């Protein structure tokens, strides 16, 4: 019966997480919320007011996660589909996708995608995934935004990632990855359209709403805070950030907060049953560590050195060294549990 209880809890938590993701995407798709994100991440709109940006946003599209396993995905709101299907290239589903019309004389259209990412170490590089999403948004424009041999009409794309549980040194950061020319030999003449894709990573943690390192971090930290009650959150969003308290926003924030509380409480209950005396926080930390170990194992199998791994993961070499040594000792099986036991001993 115990196993059945654990399984039931796991299913309930997974279902609540799916519902939370859906509500979070709906809130991010609010024009007021999108305007804040665009203001601080899209250089073409940096000098615009939030009101001007809101008026420039078109065709917001949200991908909804099914509430119950096996149920059909809800139809998208309007405009572009969030499912990008290209023959022989597979299918990609975007969280939120929309157009922005810039205010310059040419009325340039930008295509933007916003992703909510809770797992900072999913087993692959998030920036690489962002570049892939940009590539798909570019290739999907053929025969919709431009015709063959008419590449001057290709629209610039952005993939913007809200990383909610970023590690301390990555929290409170906004980093853009974009194409720039590097002259290997000779000189460059004329203006070429190479600035066609940007990946923007926004690092956030639970402290972001209090630290307010940038206006965007304070705003998004408030939107995704797991500590604020709905009434407090809505009041702060309205008073400090000018977000109108519509019925949809009020209901969405309320549902998201309730789901967040439910996930947290279920996690604590499961942790107590399994003897996790240090509580749910320790469980989250171990889960992040496990994913980091799995990522390092993959790189060690490829023969990569500690210096190379530290550079690729943008982590401090000294911080990774104990894990790296434990991984080497665990060869050739590389069992994550044994590596964690080697790192923590009896405390694991």
VENZI-V564487 format. One record per run of one state. SS is the DSSP state (hx for helix, st for strand, lp for the rest). FROM is the first residue (numbers start at 1). LEN is the number of residues. If there is no record, write none. Layout:
SS_FROM_LEN / SS_FROM_LEN
//
This chain:
lp_1_1 / hx_2_27 / lp_29_2 / hx_31_11 / lp_42_1 / hx_43_3 / lp_46_4 / hx_50_7 / st_57_6 / lp_63_20 / st_83_3 / lp_86_5 / st_91_3 / lp_94_2 / st_96_6 / lp_102_7 / st_109_9 / lp_118_8 / hx_126_14 / lp_140_2 / st_142_1 / lp_143_3 / st_146_1 / lp_147_4 / hx_151_3 / lp_154_3 / st_157_7 / lp_164_9 / st_173_6 / lp_179_18 / st_197_7 / lp_204_4 / hx_208_4 / lp_212_3 / hx_215_9 / lp_224_6 / hx_230_12 / lp_242_5 / hx_247_27 / lp_274_6 / hx_280_22 / lp_302_4 / hx_306_8 / lp_314_3 / hx_317_13 / lp_330_6 / hx_336_12 / lp_348_1
//
